[in-house]
């Protein structure tokens, strides 16, 4: 029994899909950052801590970083009494729900939705 197999790789579609994956991951990480702001969990006095948040991308690693001298101290000490007049849900460990809490699937769902949209019909 003889079998002939012909494989065609469409490089342009593979490239489009790879670009869609990168773009979708960046958009999903940005969606997480936006959701953190919308859930009003970052401690807020002047708003500098919340404004200092940015996303760092390196290879396939996406990090949301809060860049103030006191960000680490406030994040790792949820026992502090945080002001709740500007952000009613303010507290420490504000990214923990996205790591292992009730919003741990938020990034996956956002990525999946954006990948389908960014793939231009390659993913159904």
ZIDAWO-V729971 format. One line per field, one symbol per residue. ss: DSSP state (a for helix, b for strand, c for the rest). Layout:
ss: ???
This chain:
ss: ccccccccccaaaaaaaaaaaaaaaaaaaaaaaaaaaacccccccccaaaacbbbbbbccbbbbbbccccaaaaaccccccccccccccccccccaaaaacccccaaaaaaaaaaaaacccccc
